[in-house]
């Protein structure tokens, strides 16, 4: 991101794990293909405006779409669903740990009492 901005239709996706480490997956609400595309993973980088308008080779260009800061990007539906699943998984794991801790506390109390 040269200016830290993307086109308003760029959506935040999930974080993927690859051989190169973790990377953010971006999705396009309009189905526009951006480059460079990571063909191995099948996902693209967010749009910098060059691919929406004209002038990929350095000449002056006017973006076709409204530009927003990356911090204002919306999340894709798949990202929201994955976050909900992850939160539910963490909640269940925390509940299991609480149950195990309660059992250990009861065993400790039983050992202290003659």
BAROVO-674281 format. One record per atom (N, C-alpha, C, O): residue in one letter; atom name; x, z, y. Coordinates in steps of 0.02 Angstrom, whole numbers, plus 32768, in hexadecimal, padded with zeros to 4 digits. Layout:
BAROVO-674281
res=a atom=CA c1=X c3=Z c2=Y $
...
//
This chain:
BAROVO-674281
res=x atom=N c1=802A c3=8000 c2=7FC6 $
res=x atom=CA c1=8000 c3=8000 c2=8000 $
res=x atom=C c1=802D c3=8000 c2=803E $
res=x atom=O c1=804E c3=8031 c2=804D $
res=x atom=N c1=802D c3=7FCB c2=805F $
res=x atom=CA c1=8058 c3=7FC6 c2=809A $
res=x atom=C c1=8040 c3=7FF3 c2=80D2 $
res=x atom=O c1=8069 c3=8012 c2=80F5 $
res=x atom=N c1=7FFE c3=7FF8 c2=80DB $
res=x atom=CA c1=7FE5 c3=8021 c2=8111 $
res=x atom=C c1=7FBB c3=805C c2=80F9 $
res=x atom=O c1=7F9C c3=807F c2=8121 $
res=x atom=N c1=7FBB c3=8068 c2=80B7 $
res=x atom=CA c1=7F94 c3=809F c2=809B $
res=x atom=C c1=7F4A c3=8092 c2=809B $
res=x atom=O c1=7F22 c3=80C0 c2=8092 $
res=x atom=N c1=7F36 c3=8053 c2=80A4 $
res=x atom=CA c1=7EEF c3=8042 c2=80A5 $
res=x atom=C c1=7EDE c3=8011 c2=806D $
res=x atom=O c1=7F09 c3=7FED c2=8055 $
res=x atom=N c1=7EA0 c3=8012 c2=8059 $
res=x atom=CA c1=7E86 c3=7FE4 c2=8026 $
res=x atom=C c1=7E44 c3=7FC8 c2=803E $
res=x atom=O c1=7E28 c3=7FE1 c2=806F $
res=x atom=N c1=7E2B c3=7F96 c2=801B $
res=x atom=CA c1=7DE9 c3=7F7B c2=802C $
res=x atom=C c1=7DB4 c3=7FAC c2=8014 $
res=x atom=O c1=7DBD c3=7FCF c2=7FE3 $
res=x atom=N c1=7D7C c3=7FAE c2=8038 $
res=x atom=CA c1=7D49 c3=7FE0 c2=802B $
res=x atom=C c1=7D2A c3=7FDB c2=7FE5 $
res=x atom=O c1=7D0B c3=800B c2=7FCF $
res=x atom=N c1=7D32 c3=7FA3 c2=7FC3 $
res=x atom=CA c1=7D15 c3=7F9C c2=7F80 $
res=x atom=C c1=7D45 c3=7FB3 c2=7F49 $
res=x atom=O c1=7D33 c3=7FB2 c2=7F0E $
res=x atom=N c1=7D82 c3=7FC9 c2=7F5B $
res=x atom=CA c1=7DB2 c3=7FE3 c2=7F29 $
res=x atom=C c1=7D9C c3=8028 c2=7F14 $
res=x atom=O c1=7D8E c3=8053 c2=7F3E $
res=x atom=N c1=7D98 c3=8033 c2=7ED3 $
res=x atom=CA c1=7D82 c3=8073 c2=7EB9 $
res=x atom=C c1=7DBB c3=8096 c2=7E94 $
res=x atom=O c1=7DE4 c3=8075 c2=7E74 $
res=x atom=N c1=7DBD c3=80D8 c2=7E99 $
res=x atom=CA c1=7DED c3=80FF c2=7E72 $
res=x atom=C c1=7DD4 c3=8103 c2=7E2B $
res=x atom=O c1=7D9A c3=8112 c2=7E1E $
res=x atom=N c1=7E00 c3=80F4 c2=7DFD $
res=x atom=CA c1=7DEF c3=80FB c2=7DB7 $
res=x atom=C c1=7E0E c3=8139 c2=7D9A $
res=x atom=O c1=7E1D c3=8169 c2=7DBE $
res=x atom=N c1=7E18 c3=8139 c2=7D59 $
res=x atom=CA c1=7E34 c3=8173 c2=7D37 $
res=x atom=C c1=7E81 c3=816F c2=7D38 $
res=x atom=O c1=7E9D c3=813C c2=7D4C $
res=x atom=N c1=7EA1 c3=81A4 c2=7D23 $
res=x atom=CA c1=7EE9 c3=81A3 c2=7D1B $
res=x atom=C c1=7EF8 c3=8190 c2=7CD3 $
res=x atom=O c1=7EDF c3=81B1 c2=7CA5 $
res=x atom=N c1=7F1F c3=815C c2=7CCA $
res=x atom=CA c1=7F31 c3=8144 c2=7C87 $
res=x atom=C c1=7F77 c3=815C c2=7C75 $
res=x atom=O c1=7FA1 c3=8167 c2=7CA1 $
res=x atom=N c1=7F83 c3=8163 c2=7C35 $
res=x atom=CA c1=7FC5 c3=8175 c2=7C1C $
res=x atom=C c1=7FE1 c3=8137 c2=7BF9 $
res=x atom=O c1=7FC0 c3=811A c2=7BCE $
res=x atom=N c1=801D c3=8123 c2=7C0C $
res=x atom=CA c1=803C c3=80E9 c2=7BED $
res=x atom=C c1=8084 c3=80FB c2=7BDB $
res=x atom=O c1=809A c3=8133 c2=7BE6 $
res=x atom=N c1=80A7 c3=80CA c2=7BC0 $
res=x atom=CA c1=80EE c3=80D5 c2=7BB0 $
res=x atom=C c1=8117 c3=80E1 c2=7BF0 $
res=x atom=O c1=814D c3=80FD c2=7BED $
res=x atom=N c1=80FC c3=80CB c2=7C28 $
res=x atom=CA c1=811F c3=80D4 c2=7C68 $
res=x atom=C c1=810C c3=8115 c2=7C8B $
res=x atom=O c1=8124 c3=8123 c2=7CC1 $
res=x atom=N c1=80E1 c3=813D c2=7C6C $
res=x atom=CA c1=80CA c3=817B c2=7C8A $
res=x atom=C c1=8082 c3=8175 c2=7CA1 $
res=x atom=O c1=8060 c3=8144 c2=7C91 $
res=x atom=N c1=806B c3=81A6 c2=7CC6 $
res=x atom=CA c1=8026 c3=81A6 c2=7CDF $
res=x atom=C c1=8020 c3=8176 c2=7D1B $
res=x atom=O c1=804D c3=8173 c2=7D45 $
res=x atom=N c1=7FE9 c3=8152 c2=7D1E $
res=x atom=CA c1=7FDC c3=8129 c2=7D58 $
res=x atom=C c1=7F91 c3=8126 c2=7D65 $
res=x atom=O c1=7F68 c3=812D c2=7D38 $
res=x atom=N c1=7F80 c3=811C c2=7DA4 $
res=x atom=CA c1=7F3A c3=811A c2=7DB9 $
res=x atom=C c1=7F1E c3=80D4 c2=7DAC $
res=x atom=O c1=7F3D c3=80A2 c2=7DBC $
res=x atom=N c1=7EE2 c3=80D2 c2=7D90 $
res=x atom=CA c1=7EC0 c3=8093 c2=7D85 $
res=x atom=C c1=7E90 c3=8087 c2=7DBE $
res=x atom=O c1=7E69 c3=80B3 c2=7DD0 $
res=x atom=N c1=7E93 c3=804D c2=7DDC $
res=x atom=CA c1=7E67 c3=803B c2=7E13 $
res=x atom=C c1=7E36 c3=8006 c2=7DFA $
res=x atom=O c1=7E47 c3=7FDB c2=7DD1 $
res=x atom=N c1=7DF9 c3=8009 c2=7E13 $
res=x atom=CA c1=7DC7 c3=7FD9 c2=7DFF $
res=x atom=C c1=7DAA c3=7FB8 c2=7E3E $
res=x atom=O c1=7DAA c3=7FD5 c2=7E74 $
res=x atom=N c1=7D90 c3=7F7C c2=7E35 $
res=x atom=CA c1=7D72 c3=7F58 c2=7E6D $
res=x atom=C c1=7D27 c3=7F54 c2=7E63 $
res=x atom=O c1=7D0F c3=7F3B c2=7E30 $
res=x atom=N c1=7D03 c3=7F6B c2=7E94 $
res=x atom=CA c1=7CBA c3=7F6A c2=7E92 $
res=x atom=C c1=7C9F c3=7F23 c2=7E94 $
res=x atom=O c1=7C69 c3=7F15 c2=7E7A $
res=x atom=N c1=7CC5 c3=7EF6 c2=7EB2 $
res=x atom=CA c1=7CAF c3=7EB0 c2=7EB8 $
res=x atom=C c1=7CCB c3=7E83 c2=7E81 $
res=x atom=O c1=7CBA c3=7E48 c2=7E7F $
res=x atom=N c1=7CF4 c3=7E9F c2=7E55 $
res=x atom=CA c1=7D11 c3=7E76 c2=7E1F $
res=x atom=C c1=7D4A c3=7E4A c2=7E35 $
res=x atom=O c1=7D5B c3=7E1A c2=7E12 $
res=x atom=N c1=7D67 c3=7E57 c2=7E6F $
res=x atom=CA c1=7D9E c3=7E2F c2=7E88 $
res=x atom=C c1=7DDE c3=7E42 c2=7E63 $
res=x atom=O c1=7DED c3=7E7D c2=7E5B $
res=x atom=N c1=7E03 c3=7E11 c2=7E4B $
res=x atom=CA c1=7E42 c3=7E1D c2=7E28 $
res=x atom=C c1=7E7A c3=7E22 c2=7E5B $
res=x atom=O c1=7E81 c3=7DF7 c2=7E86 $
res=x atom=N c1=7EA2 c3=7E57 c2=7E57 $
res=x atom=CA c1=7EDA c3=7E60 c2=7E85 $
res=x atom=C c1=7F1A c3=7E52 c2=7E5F $
res=x atom=O c1=7F1B c3=7E51 c2=7E22 $
res=x atom=N c1=7F4F c3=7E46 c2=7E85 $
res=x atom=CA c1=7F8F c3=7E41 c2=7E65 $
res=x atom=C c1=7FBF c3=7E72 c2=7E87 $
res=x atom=O c1=7FB2 c3=7E81 c2=7EC1 $
res=x atom=N c1=7FF3 c3=7E8C c2=7E6A $
res=x atom=CA c1=8005 c3=7E7C c2=7E25 $
res=x atom=C c1=7FDA c3=7EA3 c2=7DF4 $
res=x atom=O c1=7FC9 c3=7EDD c2=7DFF $
res=x atom=N c1=7FC7 c3=7E82 c2=7DBF $
res=x atom=CA c1=7F9D c3=7EA1 c2=7D8C $
res=x atom=C c1=7FC8 c3=7EB8 c2=7D53 $
res=x atom=O c1=7FF5 c3=7E94 c2=7D3D $
res=x atom=N c1=7FBB c3=7EF4 c2=7D3A $
res=x atom=CA c1=7FDF c3=7F0E c2=7D00 $
res=x atom=C c1=7FBB c3=7EF4 c2=7CC3 $
res=x atom=O c1=7F8A c3=7F12 c2=7CAB $
res=x atom=N c1=7FD1 c3=7EBC c2=7CA9 $
res=x atom=CA c1=7FAE c3=7E9C c2=7C72 $
res=x atom=C c1=7FB1 c3=7EC5 c2=7C33 $
res=x atom=O c1=7F84 c3=7EC1 c2=7C09 $
res=x atom=N c1=7FE5 c3=7EED c2=7C2A $
res=x atom=CA c1=7FEA c3=7F17 c2=7BEF $
res=x atom=C c1=7FB2 c3=7F4A c2=7BEE $
res=x atom=O c1=7F93 c3=7F55 c2=7BB9 $
res=x atom=N c1=7FA4 c3=7F69 c2=7C27 $
res=x atom=CA c1=7F6F c3=7F9B c2=7C2A $
res=x atom=C c1=7F2C c3=7F7B c2=7C3A $
res=x atom=O c1=7EF7 c3=7F98 c2=7C2B $
res=x atom=N c1=7F2B c3=7F40 c2=7C59 $
res=x atom=CA c1=7EEE c3=7F1E c2=7C6B $
res=x atom=C c1=7ED0 c3=7F35 c2=7CAD $
res=x atom=O c1=7E95 c3=7F29 c2=7CBA $
res=x atom=N c1=7EF8 c3=7F56 c2=7CD7 $
res=x atom=CA c1=7EDE c3=7F6F c2=7D16 $
res=x atom=C c1=7F09 c3=7F58 c2=7D4F $
res=x atom=O c1=7F42 c3=7F43 c2=7D46 $
res=x atom=N c1=7EEE c3=7F5C c2=7D8A $
res=x atom=CA c1=7F0F c3=7F42 c2=7DC6 $
res=x atom=C c1=7F1C c3=7F79 c2=7DF8 $
res=x atom=O c1=7F01 c3=7FB0 c2=7DF3 $
res=x atom=N c1=7F45 c3=7F69 c2=7E2A $
res=x atom=CA c1=7F4F c3=7F95 c2=7E63 $
res=x atom=C c1=7F16 c3=7F8A c2=7E94 $
res=x atom=O c1=7EF4 c3=7F56 c2=7E91 $
res=x atom=N c1=7F0A c3=7FB9 c2=7EC2 $
res=x atom=CA c1=7ED4 c3=7FAF c2=7EF2 $
res=x atom=C c1=7EE6 c3=7F77 c2=7F22 $
res=x atom=O c1=7F20 c3=7F64 c2=7F2B $
res=x atom=N c1=7EB3 c3=7F5C c2=7F41 $
res=x atom=CA c1=7EBC c3=7F23 c2=7F6D $
res=x atom=C c1=7EDC c3=7F38 c2=7FAF $
res=x atom=O c1=7EC9 c3=7F6B c2=7FCC $
res=x atom=N c1=7F0D c3=7F12 c2=7FC6 $
res=x atom=CA c1=7F2D c3=7F20 c2=8005 $
res=x atom=C c1=7F11 c3=7EF5 c2=803D $
res=x atom=O c1=7F28 c3=7EF9 c2=8076 $
res=x atom=N c1=7EDF c3=7ECE c2=802E $
res=x atom=CA c1=7EC2 c3=7EA3 c2=8061 $
res=x atom=C c1=7EDD c3=7E5C c2=805E $
res=x atom=O c1=7EBA c3=7E2D c2=8071 $
res=x atom=N c1=7F1A c3=7E54 c2=8045 $
res=x atom=CA c1=7F37 c3=7E11 c2=803F $
res=x atom=C c1=7F0E c3=7DE6 c2=8010 $
res=x atom=O c1=7F08 c3=7DAA c2=801A $
res=x atom=N c1=7EF3 c3=7E04 c2=7FDD $
res=x atom=CA c1=7ED0 c3=7DDF c2=7FAA $
res=x atom=C c1=7E87 c3=7DD4 c2=7FBB $
res=x atom=O c1=7E64 c3=7DAF c2=7F99 $
res=x atom=N c1=7E70 c3=7DF5 c2=7FEE $
res=x atom=CA c1=7E2B c3=7DEB c2=8005 $
res=x atom=C c1=7E28 c3=7DB5 c2=803A $
res=x atom=O c1=7DF8 c3=7D8F c2=803E $
res=x atom=N c1=7E5B c3=7DB2 c2=8063 $
res=x atom=CA c1=7E5C c3=7D82 c2=809A $
res=x atom=C c1=7E8A c3=7D48 c2=808A $
res=x atom=O c1=7E89 c3=7D2D c2=8053 $
res=x atom=N c1=7EB2 c3=7D35 c2=80BA $
res=x atom=CA c1=7EE1 c3=7CFE c2=80B0 $
res=x atom=C c1=7F26 c3=7D17 c2=80C4 $
res=x atom=O c1=7F2C c3=7D4B c2=80E4 $
res=x atom=N c1=7F58 c3=7CF2 c2=80B1 $
res=x atom=CA c1=7F9B c3=7D02 c2=80C9 $
res=x atom=C c1=7FC1 c3=7D32 c2=809D $
res=x atom=O c1=7FD8 c3=7D65 c2=80B5 $
res=x atom=N c1=7FC8 c3=7D23 c2=805C $
res=x atom=CA c1=7FEE c3=7D4D c2=802F $
res=x atom=C c1=803A c3=7D49 c2=803D $
res=x atom=O c1=805F c3=7D76 c2=8029 $
res=x atom=N c1=804F c3=7D15 c2=805F $
res=x atom=CA c1=8097 c3=7D09 c2=8066 $
res=x atom=C c1=80B4 c3=7D21 c2=80A8 $
res=x atom=O c1=80E9 c3=7D09 c2=80BD $
res=x atom=N c1=8094 c3=7D4F c2=80C9 $
res=x atom=CA c1=80B2 c3=7D6E c2=8104 $
res=x atom=C c1=8095 c3=7D56 c2=8146 $
res=x atom=O c1=80A0 c3=7D76 c2=8179 $
res=x atom=N c1=8070 c3=7D1F c2=8147 $
res=x atom=CA c1=8053 c3=7D09 c2=8187 $
res=x atom=C c1=801B c3=7D39 c2=819B $
res=x atom=O c1=8004 c3=7D61 c2=8172 $
res=x atom=N c1=8006 c3=7D35 c2=81D8 $
res=x atom=CA c1=7FD2 c3=7D62 c2=81F1 $
res=x atom=C c1=7F91 c3=7D54 c2=81CB $
res=x atom=O c1=7F81 c3=7D1B c2=81BB $
res=x atom=N c1=7F6D c3=7D88 c2=81BE $
res=x atom=CA c1=7F2E c3=7D81 c2=8199 $
res=x atom=C c1=7EFC c3=7DB2 c2=81B4 $
res=x atom=O c1=7F0D c3=7DE3 c2=81D4 $
res=x atom=N c1=7EBD c3=7DA5 c2=81A6 $
res=x atom=CA c1=7E87 c3=7DD2 c2=81B8 $
res=x atom=C c1=7E62 c3=7DE4 c2=8179 $
res=x atom=O c1=7E47 c3=7DB8 c2=8157 $
res=x atom=N c1=7E60 c3=7E24 c2=8167 $
res=x atom=CA c1=7E3E c3=7E37 c2=8129 $
res=x atom=C c1=7DF4 c3=7E24 c2=812C $
res=x atom=O c1=7DD3 c3=7E29 c2=8160 $
res=x atom=N c1=7DDB c3=7E0D c2=80F4 $
res=x atom=CA c1=7D94 c3=7DFA c2=80F0 $
res=x atom=C c1=7D68 c3=7E38 c2=80EE $
res=x atom=O c1=7D30 c3=7E37 c2=8107 $
res=x atom=N c1=7D82 c3=7E6E c2=80D1 $
res=x atom=CA c1=7D5A c3=7EAA c2=80C7 $
res=x atom=C c1=7D72 c3=7EE3 c2=80F2 $
res=x atom=O c1=7DAC c3=7EE4 c2=8108 $
res=x atom=N c1=7D46 c3=7F12 c2=80FF $
res=x atom=CA c1=7D57 c3=7F4E c2=8126 $
res=x atom=C c1=7D8E c3=7F74 c2=8101 $
res=x atom=O c1=7D8D c3=7F79 c2=80C3 $
res=x atom=N c1=7DBD c3=7F8F c2=8126 $
res=x atom=CA c1=7DF5 c3=7FB4 c2=8109 $
res=x atom=C c1=7DEA c3=7FFF c2=8113 $
res=x atom=O c1=7DD6 c3=8014 c2=8149 $
res=x atom=N c1=7DF8 c3=8027 c2=80E0 $
res=x atom=CA c1=7DF2 c3=806F c2=80E4 $
res=x atom=C c1=7E32 c3=808F c2=80CB $
res=x atom=O c1=7E5A c3=806F c2=80A8 $
res=x atom=N c1=7E3E c3=80CE c2=80DE $
res=x atom=CA c1=7E77 c3=80F3 c2=80C5 $
res=x atom=C c1=7E6F c3=8100 c2=807B $
res=x atom=O c1=7E37 c3=8107 c2=8062 $
res=x atom=N c1=7EA6 c3=8103 c2=8056 $
res=x atom=CA c1=7EA3 c3=8110 c2=800E $
res=x atom=C c1=7E80 c3=8153 c2=8000 $
res=x atom=O c1=7E5F c3=815A c2=7FCD $
res=x atom=N c1=7E88 c3=8183 c2=802E $
res=x atom=CA c1=7E69 c3=81C5 c2=8024 $
res=x atom=C c1=7E1C c3=81C1 c2=8028 $
res=x atom=O c1=7DFA c3=81F0 c2=8013 $
res=x atom=N c1=7E02 c3=818A c2=8042 $
res=x atom=CA c1=7DB9 c3=8182 c2=8047 $
res=x atom=C c1=7D9C c3=8158 c2=800E $
res=x atom=O c1=7D60 c3=814A c2=800E $
res=x atom=N c1=7DC6 c3=8145 c2=7FDF $
res=x atom=CA c1=7DAE c3=811D c2=7FA7 $
res=x atom=C c1=7D7B c3=8144 c2=7F7E $
res=x atom=O c1=7D82 c3=8181 c2=7F74 $
res=x atom=N c1=7D48 c3=8122 c2=7F67 $
res=x atom=CA c1=7D16 c3=8141 c2=7F3B $
res=x atom=C c1=7D2E c3=813D c2=7EF3 $
res=x atom=O c1=7D5A c3=8116 c2=7EE2 $
res=x atom=N c1=7D10 c3=8166 c2=7ECA $
res=x atom=CA c1=7D20 c3=8165 c2=7E82 $
res=x atom=C c1=7CF2 c3=8136 c2=7E5E $
res=x atom=O c1=7CB7 c3=8130 c2=7E6F $
res=x atom=N c1=7D0D c3=8116 c2=7E2B $
res=x atom=CA c1=7CE4 c3=80EA c2=7E02 $
res=x atom=C c1=7CB8 c3=8114 c2=7DD3 $
res=x atom=O c1=7CC4 c3=8150 c2=7DCA $
res=x atom=N c1=7C84 c3=80F6 c2=7DB8 $
res=x atom=CA c1=7C58 c3=811A c2=7D8A $
res=x atom=C c1=7C7E c3=8134 c2=7D4E $
res=x atom=O c1=7C72 c3=816C c2=7D38 $
res=x atom=N c1=7CAA c3=810B c2=7D33 $
res=x atom=CA c1=7CD1 c3=8121 c2=7CF8 $
res=x atom=C c1=7CFE c3=815C c2=7D09 $
res=x atom=O c1=7D08 c3=8188 c2=7CE0 $
res=x atom=N c1=7D19 c3=815D c2=7D47 $
res=x atom=CA c1=7D43 c3=8194 c2=7D5C $
res=x atom=C c1=7D1A c3=81D5 c2=7D60 $
res=x atom=O c1=7D30 c3=8209 c2=7D48 $
res=x atom=N c1=7CDE c3=81D1 c2=7D7D $
res=x atom=CA c1=7CB3 c3=820B c2=7D83 $
res=x atom=C c1=7C9E c3=8225 c2=7D3E $
res=x atom=O c1=7C9E c3=8261 c2=7D32 $
res=x atom=N c1=7C8D c3=81F7 c2=7D11 $
res=x atom=CA c1=7C7A c3=820B c2=7CCD $
res=x atom=C c1=7CB4 c3=822C c2=7CA9 $
res=x atom=O c1=7CAB c3=825F c2=7C87 $
res=x atom=N c1=7CF0 c3=8210 c2=7CAF $
res=x atom=CA c1=7D2B c3=822D c2=7C8F $
res=x atom=C c1=7D3B c3=8272 c2=7CAB $
res=x atom=O c1=7D4E c3=82A0 c2=7C86 $
res=x atom=N c1=7D32 c3=827A c2=7CED $
res=x atom=CA c1=7D3E c3=82BC c2=7D0B $
res=x atom=C c1=7D0C c3=82EF c2=7CF2 $
res=x atom=O c1=7D1E c3=8329 c2=7CE6 $
res=x atom=N c1=7CCC c3=82DB c2=7CE8 $
res=x atom=CA c1=7C9A c3=8308 c2=7CCD $
res=x atom=C c1=7CAB c3=831C c2=7C86 $
res=x atom=O c1=7CA5 c3=8357 c2=7C74 $
res=x atom=N c1=7CC0 c3=82EC c2=7C5D $
res=x atom=CA c1=7CD2 c3=82FA c2=7C18 $
res=x atom=C c1=7D0D c3=832A c2=7C15 $
res=x atom=O c1=7D0E c3=8359 c2=7BEE $
res=x atom=N c1=7D3F c3=831E c2=7C40 $
res=x atom=CA c1=7D7A c3=8349 c2=7C42 $
res=x atom=C c1=7D68 c3=8390 c2=7C57 $
res=x atom=O c1=7D81 c3=83C0 c2=7C3C $
res=x atom=N c1=7D3C c3=8396 c2=7C89 $
res=x atom=CA c1=7D26 c3=83D8 c2=7CA1 $
res=x atom=C c1=7D01 c3=83FD c2=7C6A $
res=x atom=O c1=7D0A c3=8439 c2=7C61 $
res=x atom=N c1=7CD6 c3=83DA c2=7C45 $
res=x atom=CA c1=7CB1 c3=83F8 c2=7C0E $
res=x atom=C c1=7CE1 c3=840F c2=7BD6 $
res=x atom=O c1=7CD8 c3=8444 c2=7BB9 $
res=x atom=N c1=7D13 c3=83E6 c2=7BC8 $
res=x atom=CA c1=7D45 c3=83F7 c2=7B96 $
res=x atom=C c1=7D6B c3=8437 c2=7BAA $
res=x atom=O c1=7D76 c3=8463 c2=7B81 $
res=x atom=N c1=7D7F c3=843A c2=7BEA $
res=x atom=CA c1=7DA3 c3=8475 c2=7C02 $
res=x atom=C c1=7D76 c3=84B3 c2=7C01 $
res=x atom=O c1=7D8D c3=84E9 c2=7BF0 $
res=x atom=N c1=7D36 c3=84AA c2=7C12 $
res=x atom=CA c1=7D07 c3=84E3 c2=7C11 $
res=x atom=C c1=7CFF c3=84FE c2=7BCA $
res=x atom=O c1=7CFF c3=853B c2=7BC0 $
res=x atom=N c1=7CF9 c3=84D1 c2=7B99 $
res=x atom=CA c1=7CF2 c3=84E7 c2=7B53 $
res=x atom=C c1=7D31 c3=850A c2=7B3B $
res=x atom=O c1=7D2D c3=853D c2=7B18 $
res=x atom=N c1=7D6B c3=84F0 c2=7B4E $
res=x atom=CA c1=7DAA c3=850F c2=7B3A $
res=x atom=C c1=7DB1 c3=8554 c2=7B58 $
res=x atom=O c1=7DC8 c3=8583 c2=7B37 $
res=x atom=N c1=7D9D c3=855B c2=7B98 $
res=x atom=CA c1=7DA0 c3=859D c2=7BB9 $
res=x atom=C c1=7D71 c3=85CE c2=7B96 $
res=x atom=O c1=7D82 c3=8609 c2=7B8E $
res=x atom=N c1=7D36 c3=85B7 c2=7B83 $
res=x atom=CA c1=7D06 c3=85E3 c2=7B60 $
res=x atom=C c1=7D21 c3=85FA c2=7B1C $
res=x atom=O c1=7D1A c3=8634 c2=7B0A $
res=x atom=N c1=7D42 c3=85CC c2=7AF8 $
res=x atom=CA c1=7D60 c3=85DE c2=7AB7 $
res=x atom=C c1=7D97 c3=8613 c2=7AC1 $
res=x atom=O c1=7D9C c3=8643 c2=7A9B $
res=x atom=N c1=7DC0 c3=8609 c2=7AF5 $
res=x atom=CA c1=7DF5 c3=863A c2=7B03 $
res=x atom=C c1=7DD9 c3=867E c2=7B16 $
res=x atom=O c1=7DF4 c3=86B2 c2=7B03 $
res=x atom=N c1=7DA2 c3=867E c2=7B3B $
res=x atom=CA c1=7D82 c3=86BE c2=7B4D $
res=x atom=C c1=7D69 c3=86E1 c2=7B0E $
res=x atom=O c1=7D70 c3=871E c2=7B08 $
res=x atom=N c1=7D4B c3=86BC c2=7AE0 $
res=x atom=CA c1=7D32 c3=86DA c2=7AA2 $
res=x atom=C c1=7D6C c3=86F8 c2=7A79 $
res=x atom=O c1=7D67 c3=8730 c2=7A60 $
res=x atom=N c1=7DA3 c3=86D2 c2=7A74 $
res=x atom=CA c1=7DDD c3=86EB c2=7A4F $
res=x atom=C c1=7DF9 c3=8729 c2=7A71 $
res=x atom=O c1=7E0D c3=8759 c2=7A4F $
res=x atom=N c1=7DFC c3=8729 c2=7AB3 $
res=x atom=CA c1=7E15 c3=8764 c2=7AD8 $
res=x atom=C c1=7DE9 c3=87A1 c2=7ACC $
res=x atom=O c1=7E02 c3=87D8 c2=7AC4 $
res=x atom=N c1=7DA7 c3=8796 c2=7ACB $
res=x atom=CA c1=7D79 c3=87CD c2=7AC0 $
res=x atom=C c1=7D82 c3=87EC c2=7A7A $
res=x atom=O c1=7D80 c3=8828 c2=7A72 $
res=x atom=N c1=7D8D c3=87C0 c2=7A4A $
res=x atom=CA c1=7D99 c3=87D8 c2=7A05 $
res=x atom=C c1=7DD9 c3=8802 c2=7A03 $
res=x atom=O c1=7DDB c3=8837 c2=79E4 $
res=x atom=N c1=7E0E c3=87EB c2=7A25 $
res=x atom=CA c1=7E4D c3=8810 c2=7A26 $
res=x atom=C c1=7E46 c3=8853 c2=7A4A $
res=x atom=O c1=7E63 c3=8884 c2=7A35 $
res=x atom=N c1=7E1F c3=8854 c2=7A80 $
res=x atom=CA c1=7E14 c3=8893 c2=7AA4 $
res=x atom=C c1=7DEF c3=88C4 c2=7A77 $
res=x atom=O c1=7E00 c3=8900 c2=7A76 $
res=x atom=N c1=7DBE c3=88AD c2=7A52 $
res=x atom=CA c1=7D99 c3=88D9 c2=7A25 $
res=x atom=C c1=7DC6 c3=88F4 c2=79ED $
res=x atom=O c1=7DC2 c3=892E c2=79DB $
res=x atom=N c1=7DF2 c3=88C9 c2=79D2 $
res=x atom=CA c1=7E21 c3=88DF c2=799F $
res=x atom=C c1=7E52 c3=8913 c2=79BB $
res=x atom=O c1=7E61 c3=8945 c2=799A $
res=x atom=N c1=7E69 c3=8908 c2=79F8 $
res=x atom=CA c1=7E96 c3=8938 c2=7A19 $
res=x atom=C c1=7E74 c3=897A c2=7A23 $
res=x atom=O c1=7E92 c3=89AF c2=7A18 $
res=x atom=N c1=7E34 c3=897A c2=7A39 $
res=x atom=CA c1=7E0E c3=89B8 c2=7A42 $
res=x atom=C c1=7E05 c3=89DC c2=7A00 $
res=x atom=O c1=7E0A c3=8A1A c2=79FD $
res=x atom=N c1=7DF8 c3=89B6 c2=79CB $
res=x atom=CA c1=7DED c3=89D4 c2=7989 $
res=x atom=C c1=7E2E c3=89F5 c2=7970 $
res=x atom=O c1=7E2B c3=8A29 c2=7950 $
res=x atom=N c1=7E68 c3=89D7 c2=797F $
res=x atom=CA c1=7EA8 c3=89F4 c2=796A $
res=x atom=C c1=7EB9 c3=8A34 c2=7990 $
res=x atom=O c1=7ED8 c3=8A61 c2=7975 $
res=x atom=N c1=7EA4 c3=8A38 c2=79CE $
res=x atom=CA c1=7EB3 c3=8A74 c2=79F6 $
res=x atom=C c1=7E89 c3=8AAF c2=79E1 $
res=x atom=O c1=7E9F c3=8AE8 c2=79E6 $
res=x atom=N c1=7E4D c3=8AA3 c2=79CA $
res=x atom=CA c1=7E20 c3=8ADA c2=79B7 $
res=x atom=C c1=7E31 c3=8AF0 c2=7970 $
res=x atom=O c1=7E36 c3=8AC7 c2=7942 $
res=x atom=N c1=7E39 c3=8B33 c2=7966 $
res=x atom=CA c1=7E48 c3=8B4C c2=7923 $
res=x atom=C c1=7E0C c3=8B4B c2=78F4 $
res=x atom=O c1=7E12 c3=8B5F c2=78BA $
//
